[in-house]
Amino acid sequence: MKAVEFESELSDNIIKIPEDFQLELSLSKDKHVRVIVFIDEFEKDDEAEFKNVASSQFVNGYDETDSVYDTL
């Protein structure tokens, strides 16, 4: 199996293949391929938003009976 690597942008959940690789892939038509996708980590704004949502969801799940676990 041969590996190729490129970066692309998702658009409507479609990965666009750069022109450099389109000819090679067309020659491999109807062959099995393995696709691995690496997604960039959260950006600072996304991470802050995630923390806010996570903490609010955590607090929403708090019940008075949970107070036995609170420290003084």
Buried (B, 14 or more C-beta within 10 A) or exposed (E): EEEEEEEEEEEEEEEEBEEEEEEEEEEEEEEEEEEEEEEEEEEEEEEEEEEEEEEEEEEEEEEEEEEEEEEE
